[in-house]
Amino acid sequence: MNSTPVGEARDRYPPADYPGCPVTVDVALSNGQVLRRPRWGLGDVFIMLGATVLIALVASGLLEGAGASLGVTVIIGGLLGWASLAGWPLLITRLRGNGPRIDLGLRLTWHELGWGVVTGVLVLTLAAVLTLISTAIFGEFDSAAGEAARGIMAEGNQLTLVGFALMLMIGAPIAEELAFRGLLFAGLRKRGVRPALTVVISAVAFALFHFEPVRLGVLIVIGLVLGVARARSGSLGVSIVAHAVNNAPGAIFVILGLPG
């Protein structure tokens, strides 16, 4: 028989209340809810990231080949890529765990909203300072989002410009936090990785995923602050709000025709 012995299964899959689990696990248990052992893990992170890159590349290639505008290509290609980046954590935690709210800490209380805003302002300030330092060292440079915004502006379609801005301010924070401070962060902690190392690994992965070598240092620092916020609060909502606050000025500049 190929069935897994109960003892072996328990060793392989830690209980939902593993050290460093989201605060939502403790809340659920205190309410008398019976939780399953989460059977998702780091392998799902690789599936998620690989599928995201593949889908985005294929979709963008097909759209460009069909003669779609830059705005349409960026928005549709991005949304399809996010279908994996955000969709896989939502799906796999529901199928093999207790759902994203409990397993990933996907909730937002008023207290967490406040801390998210404060953290976001801190991230924004640090990013601005580091960008000034990077500019002094490497000269003027634009982010990938800034370059895309300039291209979309040149097309003169305000609707796609607004759509792109909403992706920056709402879509990116949700999708990227579900992936890096959600599935990856929880997967590492579930495997017993220390909190500090988990924050570092998730920050580096987050930075590398942007494929922006010049901004790598800035992105790592952003990821570190967001990771600490996730670790300290036990809630993914805090890092999502902080990420959105950090992206908000850039999104507003895009709508106003002033990409930064």
Sequence and secondary structure as in RCSB ss.txt:
>XXXX:A:sequence
MNSTPVGEARDRYPPADYPGCPVTVDVALSNGQVLRRPRWGLGDVFIMLGATVLIALVASGLLEGAGASLGVTVI
IGGLLGWASLAGWPLLITRLRGNGPRIDLGLRLTWHELGWGVVTGVLVLTLAAVLTLISTAIFGEFDSAAGEAAR
GIMAEGNQLTLVGFALMLMIGAPIAEELAFRGLLFAGLRKRGVRPALTVVISAVAFALFHFEPVRLGVLIVIGLV
LGVARARSGSLGVSIVAHAVNNAPGAIFVILGLPG
>XXXX:A:secstr
     HHHHHHHS  TT TT  HHHHHHHHTT         HHHHHHHHHHHHHHHHHHHHHHHHTT  HHHHHH
HHHHHHHHHHTHHHHHHHHHHSS HHHHS     HHHHHHHHHHHHHHHHHHHHHHHHHHHHH S   HHHHHHH
HHHHHT HHHHHHHHHIIIIIHHHHHIIIIIIIIHHHHHHTT  HHHHHHHHHHHHHHHTT GGGHHHHHHHHHH
HHHHHHHH  HHHHHHHHHHHHHHHHHHHHTT   
